């Protein structure tokens, strides 16, 4: 199984497209996982409508992108305190072959910064990990 980790950022499309290509080539199933990071001031099972709506919208858009590429993904929303921890736990639970995620953010000087979540997944995942980024302009 290929896990594409989504967070509503510009890198979601790139990561999803890459995951589709790999899924098609390896004939692996694919899951789109959106992690809603719940602030510590709330219980973990709280329903935050705005965050849930963003997650659903992102999953819908990426699902449509996958289906245009003839890939039928599963979609999952996970609520957690940390995206990195949730992605590693989900991929381990699902016995994923690979995790694909956005690499991080572009700083104001056009350098690329790897986020703490990506660093955590790279260090702790028990499968292959691919981080996708946009080229520096």
C-alpha positions in Angstrom: 0.0 0.0 0.0 1.1 3.5 -0.8 0.2 6.2 1.7 0.0 9.8 0.5 0.0 12.2 3.4 -2.0 15.4 2.9 -2.2 18.6 4.8 -4.0 21.1 2.6 -0.9 22.7 1.3 0.4 23.3 -2.3 2.5 20.2 -2.2 -0.6 17.9 -1.9 -1.1 17.7 -5.7 2.5 16.9 -6.4 2.6 14.2 -3.7 -0.7 12.7 -4.9 0.3 12.6 -8.5 3.6 11.0 -7.6 1.8 8.5 -5.4 -0.6 7.7 -8.3 2.3 7.0 -10.7 4.0 4.7 -8.2 0.8 3.0 -7.3 0.0 2.3 -11.0 3.6 1.0 -11.6 3.6 -1.3 -8.6 -0.1 -2.2 -8.8 -0.3 -1.3 -5.1 -3.4 0.1 -3.4 -3.3 3.7 -2.4 -4.6 5.6 0.6 -4.9 9.4 0.9 -4.5 10.3 4.6 -5.3 13.8 5.9 -4.1 14.5 9.4 -6.0 17.2 11.4 -3.6 18.4 14.0 -5.7 19.1 17.2 -4.3 21.8 19.5 -3.6 20.6 23.1 -6.2 22.9 24.5 -8.9 20.6 23.0 -9.6 16.9 23.6 -8.3 14.7 20.8 -11.8 13.7 19.7 -13.2 17.2 19.3 -15.0 18.1 16.1 -13.5 21.3 14.7 -15.8 22.1 11.8 -13.5 24.4 9.9 -10.6 21.9 10.0 -12.8 19.0 9.1 -14.2 20.9 6.1 -10.7 21.7 4.9 -9.7 18.0 5.3 -12.8 16.8 3.3 -12.3 19.4 0.6 -8.6 18.4 0.2 -9.5 14.7 0.1 -12.2 15.3 -2.5 -9.9 17.3 -4.8 -7.1 14.7 -4.5 -9.5 11.8 -5.0 -10.7 13.5 -8.2 -7.1 13.9 -9.3 -6.4 10.2 -8.6 -9.5 9.1 -10.5 -8.4 11.1 -13.6 -5.3 9.1 -13.4 -7.3 5.8 -13.2 -6.4 5.2 -9.5 -9.1 4.6 -6.9 -7.7 5.6 -3.5 -9.1 5.0 -0.1 -9.4 8.2 1.9 -8.9 8.7 5.6 -9.1 11.6 8.0 -7.0 11.1 11.2 -7.1 13.5 14.2 -3.8 13.7 16.1 -1.5 16.0 18.0 1.2 15.6 15.5 1.1 14.9 11.7 4.4 13.0 11.7 3.5 10.7 14.6 0.0 10.0 13.0 1.5 9.2 9.6 4.0 6.8 11.0 1.4 5.1 13.2 -1.1 4.8 10.3 1.4 3.5 7.8 2.7 0.9 10.4 -0.9 -0.2 11.1 -1.7 -0.5 7.4 1.6 -2.2 6.6 2.4 0.5 4.0 5.2 -0.1 1.5 5.8 3.6 1.0 4.8 7.0 2.4 4.7 10.0 0.1 4.4 13.5 1.5 5.2 17.2 0.9 8.8 18.1 1.9 8.1 21.2 3.8 8.0 25.0 3.2 9.9 27.4 1.0 11.5 30.1 3.1 11.4 33.8 2.1 14.9 33.5 0.6 13.6 30.6 -1.7 15.5 27.9 0.3 13.6 24.8 1.2 13.0 23.9 4.8 12.1 20.3 5.8 9.4 20.4 8.4 9.6 18.7 11.8 6.8 16.3 10.6 8.8 15.2 7.5 12.0 14.8 9.6 10.0 12.6 12.1 8.6 10.4 9.3 12.0 10.0 7.7 13.5 9.0 11.0 10.8 6.7 12.3 8.9 5.1 9.4 9.4 1.4 8.9 8.9 1.7 5.1 10.2 3.7 2.2 9.5 7.5 2.4 9.5 10.0 -0.4 9.3 13.7 0.2 8.1 15.9 -2.7 8.9 19.5 -3.1 8.4 22.2 -5.7 11.6 23.5 -7.4 13.1 26.6 -6.0 12.4 29.5 -8.3 
